[in-house]
Amino acid sequence: MKHRLALVLGLFVAALAISVPARADVGIGGGALIGTGTNLGGHAENNPYKLQVGGYGELDLGNLLIGIRGTRSLGSDPARCDTKKCRDVDDLRTFGGDFGYIWHLPILHLGPRLGIGYLDEPNGARVGAYFEPGFSLDAKLLLFNVGGEIRYRVVAGESDANGFIAYLRLGLRL
């Protein structure tokens, strides 16, 4: 009885392997990020996401994506604040991983993303893990990758750091 079950299971796996087309779409990419956004979670008048720069690296496994990314806020303008609740945001940094799904159309690559990482301000004012769902759309032109993404960042324990962020992506994809 065990031999028959193993034979039936083996035939099923073989039939499935033959009927599903093999894909070897493995690619790597990376590049620069420049973005802006707004904090929505708190009542801070000073936007920590005014201007951000960063970089990313990605491993494309067929339709699944695994990546890393890091960004740095270039500061904010405390002179525009009206109350004492407003403080300068100096050098807000993030580092984390990305997980996603990609639909490969002839020139376009698009799909949902989920970022998980760590946010840190060197003076220790803001520190915490973040969760960042979003969506990405890229155009691949030869080896170049040009696109954008929209994300909503939720920072644990730092409601004034929650925000909506949009990035322009420029890079290479092999």
Backbone as numpy.savetxt, mean C-alpha at the origin, in Angstrom:
# Nx Ny Nz CAx CAy CAz Cx Cy Cz
-9.36 -50.44 0.20 -10.19 -49.24 0.20 -9.32 -47.98 0.20
-8.21 -47.99 0.98 -7.33 -46.82 1.02 -6.68 -46.58 -0.34
-6.35 -47.68 -1.04 -5.70 -47.55 -2.33 -6.64 -46.94 -3.37
-7.91 -47.32 -3.32 -8.89 -46.76 -4.25 -9.11 -45.28 -3.99
-9.20 -44.93 -2.73 -9.38 -43.51 -2.37 -8.17 -42.69 -2.82
-6.97 -43.22 -2.62 -5.76 -42.53 -3.06 -5.72 -42.41 -4.58
-6.15 -43.46 -5.29 -6.19 -43.44 -6.75 -7.19 -42.40 -7.26
-8.38 -42.37 -6.67 -9.39 -41.39 -7.07 -8.92 -39.97 -6.77
-8.33 -39.77 -5.62 -7.81 -38.45 -5.27 -6.68 -38.03 -6.20
-5.80 -38.99 -6.55 -4.70 -38.70 -7.48 -5.21 -38.35 -8.86
-6.23 -39.08 -9.34 -6.82 -38.77 -10.65 -7.49 -37.40 -10.65
-8.15 -37.05 -9.54 -8.79 -35.74 -9.42 -7.75 -34.61 -9.47
-6.66 -34.76 -8.73 -5.60 -33.76 -8.72 -4.95 -33.65 -10.09
-4.73 -34.78 -10.77 -4.13 -34.76 -12.11 -5.06 -34.08 -13.10
-6.35 -34.37 -13.04 -7.32 -33.73 -13.94 -7.38 -32.22 -13.69
-7.33 -31.82 -12.45 -7.34 -30.40 -12.10 -6.08 -29.71 -12.60
-4.94 -30.35 -12.43 -3.67 -29.77 -12.87 -3.62 -29.62 -14.38
-4.20 -30.56 -15.11 -4.19 -30.48 -16.57 -5.19 -29.43 -17.07
-6.31 -29.30 -16.42 -7.36 -28.39 -16.89 -7.10 -26.93 -16.54
-6.33 -26.65 -15.52 -6.05 -25.26 -15.13 -4.79 -24.81 -15.87
-4.88 -23.71 -16.63 -3.70 -23.27 -17.37 -2.60 -22.78 -16.42
-1.37 -23.12 -16.77 -0.24 -22.69 -15.96 0.10 -21.24 -16.29
0.39 -20.45 -15.28 0.80 -19.06 -15.47 2.08 -18.83 -14.72
3.00 -18.22 -15.40 4.27 -17.89 -14.77 4.44 -16.38 -14.74
3.38 -15.67 -14.41 3.43 -14.21 -14.33 4.02 -13.79 -13.00
5.31 -13.77 -12.94 6.00 -13.31 -11.74 6.77 -12.08 -12.14
6.59 -11.02 -11.40 7.28 -9.78 -11.72 7.71 -9.06 -10.47
8.68 -8.17 -10.65 9.10 -7.32 -9.54 9.03 -5.88 -10.01
8.85 -5.00 -9.08 8.76 -3.58 -9.41 9.12 -2.75 -8.21
9.32 -1.50 -8.47 9.63 -0.58 -7.40 9.69 0.83 -7.95
9.69 1.78 -7.06 9.76 3.16 -7.51 9.54 4.16 -6.40
9.17 5.34 -6.82 8.99 6.47 -5.90 7.51 6.79 -5.72
7.21 7.32 -4.55 5.86 7.78 -4.21 5.91 9.25 -3.86
4.93 10.01 -4.31 4.74 11.37 -3.82 3.24 11.52 -3.60
2.87 12.06 -2.45 1.46 12.10 -2.13 1.08 13.22 -1.21
-0.22 13.34 -1.07 -0.79 14.32 -0.16 -2.07 13.73 0.40
-2.55 14.32 1.44 -3.77 13.82 2.05 -4.28 14.76 3.11
-5.25 14.27 3.84 -5.83 15.07 4.91 -6.15 14.16 6.07
-5.97 14.67 7.28 -6.32 13.87 8.45 -7.78 14.10 8.77
-8.52 13.02 8.94 -9.95 13.10 9.19 -10.34 12.65 10.58
-9.44 11.99 11.26 -9.80 11.35 12.52 -9.86 12.26 13.71
-9.10 13.33 13.73 -9.06 14.18 14.91 -9.49 15.59 14.60
-9.30 16.45 15.57 -9.67 17.85 15.40 -8.43 18.71 15.22
-7.34 18.10 14.85 -6.10 18.85 14.66 -6.23 19.73 13.43
-5.88 20.99 13.56 -5.94 21.89 12.43 -4.71 21.76 11.57
-3.72 21.07 12.05 -2.45 20.92 11.35 -2.42 19.57 10.66
-2.32 19.55 9.35 -2.40 18.33 8.57 -1.06 17.59 8.53
-0.97 16.41 9.12 0.30 15.67 9.08 0.61 15.06 7.72
-0.37 15.04 6.80 -0.18 14.42 5.50 -0.13 15.45 4.37
0.29 16.65 4.67 0.31 17.73 3.69 1.12 17.35 2.45
2.33 16.88 2.63 3.17 16.43 1.52 4.01 15.26 2.00
3.99 14.17 1.24 4.75 12.98 1.61 5.55 12.48 0.41
6.71 11.94 0.69 7.53 11.27 -0.32 7.89 9.90 0.21
8.22 8.99 -0.68 8.58 7.66 -0.22 8.96 6.76 -1.37
9.02 5.48 -1.06 9.38 4.48 -2.05 8.64 3.18 -1.79
8.61 2.33 -2.81 7.92 1.05 -2.68 8.66 -0.01 -3.47
8.47 -1.25 -3.08 8.96 -2.41 -3.80 7.88 -3.47 -3.80
7.70 -4.17 -4.92 6.61 -5.13 -5.02 7.06 -6.42 -5.69
6.47 -7.50 -5.27 6.63 -8.80 -5.90 5.25 -9.23 -6.36
5.11 -9.41 -7.67 3.84 -9.75 -8.29 3.84 -11.25 -8.59
2.99 -11.99 -7.92 2.90 -13.44 -8.09 1.60 -13.79 -8.80
1.57 -13.60 -10.11 0.33 -13.83 -10.85 -0.63 -12.71 -10.59
-1.65 -12.97 -9.80 -2.60 -11.94 -9.44 -2.44 -11.46 -8.00
-1.56 -12.08 -7.24 -1.33 -11.67 -5.86 -0.12 -10.75 -5.78
-0.16 -9.81 -4.85 0.91 -8.85 -4.70 1.38 -8.81 -3.26
2.70 -8.79 -3.08 3.32 -8.62 -1.77 4.33 -7.50 -1.93
4.32 -6.54 -1.03 5.24 -5.42 -1.18 5.64 -4.79 0.13
6.60 -3.88 0.03 7.02 -3.06 1.16 6.96 -1.61 0.71
6.83 -0.72 1.68 6.78 0.70 1.36 7.19 1.52 2.57
7.70 2.68 2.30 8.06 3.61 3.34 7.76 5.02 2.87
7.24 5.85 3.76 6.95 7.24 3.40 7.45 8.16 4.50
7.59 9.41 4.13 8.04 10.43 5.08 7.30 11.72 4.80
6.66 12.27 5.82 5.97 13.54 5.69 6.99 14.67 5.77
6.84 15.65 4.91 7.80 16.75 4.88 7.41 17.88 5.82
6.50 17.62 6.72 6.17 18.61 7.73 4.87 19.33 7.44
4.55 20.23 8.31 3.32 20.99 8.20 3.60 22.42 8.62
2.58 23.22 8.60 2.74 24.65 8.86 1.99 25.04 10.13
2.66 25.09 11.29 1.97 25.45 12.53 1.56 26.92 12.57
2.12 27.76 11.71 1.75 29.18 11.71 0.32 29.39 11.25
-0.25 28.42 10.55 -1.63 28.55 10.06 -2.65 28.13 11.10
-2.23 27.73 12.29 -3.14 27.25 13.33 -3.76 28.41 14.09
-5.00 28.19 14.52 -5.70 29.22 15.29 -5.73 28.93 16.79
-5.50 27.69 17.16 -5.61 27.33 18.58 -4.32 26.69 19.06
-4.24 26.48 20.36 -3.06 25.84 20.95 -3.05 24.33 20.72
-4.18 23.76 20.26 -4.22 22.32 19.99 -3.36 21.95 18.79
-3.04 22.94 17.99 -2.29 22.69 16.78 -0.80 22.67 17.09
-0.11 21.65 16.59 1.33 21.56 16.81 2.02 21.16 15.51
3.28 21.44 15.45 4.06 21.12 14.26 4.20 19.60 14.12
4.09 19.12 12.91 4.33 17.71 12.61 5.67 17.67 11.89
6.63 17.11 12.53 7.98 17.12 12.00 8.41 15.70 11.66
8.53 15.43 10.37 9.15 14.18 9.93 8.36 12.93 10.35
7.10 12.87 10.00 6.27 11.70 10.28 6.67 10.60 9.30
7.05 9.41 9.81 7.54 8.32 8.98 6.65 7.10 9.10
6.51 6.37 8.00 5.79 5.10 8.02 6.63 4.05 7.31
6.51 2.83 7.78 7.14 1.69 7.13 6.22 0.49 7.29
5.97 -0.21 6.19 5.07 -1.34 6.30 5.05 -2.23 5.09
4.13 -3.16 5.12 3.96 -4.12 4.04 2.64 -3.92 3.34
2.58 -4.38 2.11 1.37 -4.32 1.30 0.99 -5.72 0.85
-0.29 -5.96 0.83 -0.84 -7.19 0.31 -1.99 -6.80 -0.59
-2.11 -7.45 -1.73 -3.19 -7.05 -2.62 -3.46 -8.07 -3.71
-4.40 -7.70 -4.54 -4.81 -8.50 -5.69 -4.72 -7.60 -6.91
-4.24 -8.14 -8.03 -4.08 -7.34 -9.25 -4.82 -7.98 -10.40
-5.59 -7.17 -11.10 -6.16 -7.58 -12.37 -5.25 -7.03 -13.45
-4.75 -7.91 -14.31 -3.84 -7.52 -15.39 -4.65 -7.34 -16.67
-4.87 -6.10 -17.06 -5.49 -5.78 -18.33 -4.35 -5.47 -19.31
-4.60 -5.31 -20.60 -3.49 -5.14 -21.54 -2.45 -4.08 -21.15
-2.83 -2.94 -20.70 -1.87 -1.92 -20.27 -2.03 -1.61 -18.79
-3.22 -1.75 -18.28 -3.52 -1.36 -16.90 -3.38 -2.51 -15.92
-2.97 -2.16 -14.72 -2.93 -3.08 -13.58 -3.71 -2.39 -12.47
-4.74 -3.02 -11.97 -5.54 -2.40 -10.92 -5.99 -3.43 -9.90
-6.27 -2.93 -8.70 -6.75 -3.83 -7.68 -6.72 -3.25 -6.28
-7.36 -3.93 -5.35 -7.37 -3.48 -3.96 -6.04 -3.78 -3.27
-5.73 -2.97 -2.28 -4.49 -3.13 -1.50 -4.84 -3.05 -0.02
-4.00 -3.66 0.77 -4.10 -3.55 2.22 -2.70 -3.34 2.76
-2.48 -2.21 3.38 -1.19 -1.90 3.98 -1.26 -2.06 5.49
-0.24 -2.64 6.05 -0.12 -2.80 7.50 1.30 -2.40 7.87
1.44 -1.53 8.85 2.78 -1.09 9.18 2.85 -0.30 10.46
3.88 0.54 10.54 4.19 1.28 11.75 4.42 2.75 11.41
3.82 3.65 12.17 3.96 5.08 12.01 4.77 5.62 13.18
5.70 6.52 12.90 6.59 7.02 13.94 6.95 8.47 13.66
6.93 9.28 14.69 7.45 10.63 14.62 8.68 10.64 15.52
9.85 11.08 15.05 11.09 10.94 15.81 11.04 11.50 17.23
10.26 12.54 17.47 10.20 13.09 18.82 9.27 12.29 19.73
8.66 11.23 19.20 7.82 10.35 20.02 6.40 10.83 20.22
6.01 11.93 19.56 4.66 12.46 19.75 3.59 11.53 19.16
3.86 10.96 18.02 2.92 10.03 17.39 3.67 8.73 17.12
3.13 7.65 17.62 3.71 6.33 17.41 2.56 5.34 17.38
2.60 4.39 16.46 1.57 3.37 16.47 1.52 2.56 15.20
0.85 1.44 15.30 0.63 0.58 14.14 -0.49 1.17 13.30
-0.41 0.96 12.00 -1.49 1.45 11.15 -2.02 0.33 10.26
-3.24 0.54 9.82 -3.98 -0.35 8.95 -4.46 0.54 7.81
-4.22 0.15 6.55 -4.43 1.08 5.44 -5.06 0.39 4.23
-6.40 0.30 4.17 -7.02 -0.24 2.96 -6.99 0.80 1.84
-6.92 0.32 0.61 -6.89 1.25 -0.51 -7.07 0.56 -1.84
-6.82 1.33 -2.91 -6.99 0.85 -4.27 -5.89 1.45 -5.13
-5.37 0.67 -6.08 -4.26 1.10 -6.92 -4.62 0.93 -8.40
-4.15 1.86 -9.23 -4.33 1.79 -10.68 -3.02 2.23 -11.32
-2.41 1.34 -12.12 -1.14 1.63 -12.77 -1.24 1.35 -14.26
-0.47 2.13 -15.03 -0.30 1.88 -16.46 1.14 1.45 -16.68
1.32 0.33 -17.35 2.66 -0.16 -17.64 3.01 0.21 -19.08
4.05 1.00 -19.23 4.53 1.43 -20.53 5.96 0.95 -20.69
6.16 -0.11 -21.45 7.44 -0.80 -21.57 7.88 -1.27 -20.19
8.98 -0.78 -19.68 9.43 -1.15 -18.33 8.95 -0.19 -17.27
8.33 0.91 -17.68 7.94 1.96 -16.74 6.54 1.74 -16.21
6.34 2.15 -15.00 5.07 2.01 -14.31 4.66 3.40 -13.82
3.50 3.88 -14.25 2.99 5.18 -13.84 1.57 4.95 -13.35
1.26 5.49 -12.18 -0.09 5.28 -11.66 -0.35 6.05 -10.40
-1.38 5.62 -9.72 -1.76 6.27 -8.48 -2.48 5.31 -7.57
-2.63 5.74 -6.34 -3.37 4.94 -5.37 -4.04 5.86 -4.36
-5.13 5.38 -3.83 -5.88 6.09 -2.79 -5.98 5.16 -1.60
-5.72 5.69 -0.40 -5.73 4.88 0.82 -6.39 5.66 1.96
-6.91 4.89 2.90 -7.39 5.49 4.15 -6.60 4.87 5.28
-5.83 5.69 6.00 -4.95 5.21 7.08 -5.65 5.34 8.42
-5.67 4.23 9.16 -6.19 4.20 10.53 -5.01 3.85 11.43
-4.67 4.77 12.36 -3.53 4.57 13.24 -4.05 4.22 14.63
-3.58 3.12 15.18 -4.01 2.67 16.50 -3.58 3.67 17.57
-4.54 4.16 18.32 -4.26 5.05 19.45 -3.95 6.49 19.07
-3.99 6.84 17.81 -3.67 8.20 17.37 -4.75 8.68 16.40
-5.91 9.04 16.91 -7.02 9.40 16.02 -6.73 10.63 15.18
-5.86 11.53 15.64 -5.57 12.71 14.81 -4.62 12.38 13.67
-4.13 11.14 13.60 -3.27 10.72 12.49 -4.05 9.90 11.45
-5.32 9.60 11.70 -6.14 8.91 10.71 -6.36 9.84 9.53
-6.33 9.30 8.32 -6.54 10.19 7.20 -6.64 9.53 5.86
-7.07 10.32 4.91 -7.22 9.95 3.52 -5.97 10.39 2.78
-5.32 9.49 2.01 -4.06 9.81 1.35 -4.11 9.35 -0.10
-3.58 10.17 -1.00 -3.46 9.81 -2.42 -1.99 9.92 -2.82
-1.51 8.93 -3.55 -0.11 8.90 -4.00 -0.04 8.81 -5.52
0.97 9.44 -6.07 1.38 9.24 -7.45 2.53 8.27 -7.42
2.50 7.24 -8.27 3.53 6.20 -8.29 4.30 6.28 -9.60
5.62 6.33 -9.51 6.50 6.34 -10.68 7.57 5.29 -10.45
7.72 4.35 -11.37 8.71 3.32 -11.13 8.96 2.43 -12.32
9.62 1.31 -12.05 9.94 0.30 -13.04 9.24 -1.00 -12.67
8.86 -1.78 -13.67 8.24 -3.08 -13.43 8.80 -4.07 -14.45
9.38 -5.12 -13.93 9.97 -6.15 -14.80 9.09 -7.38 -14.84
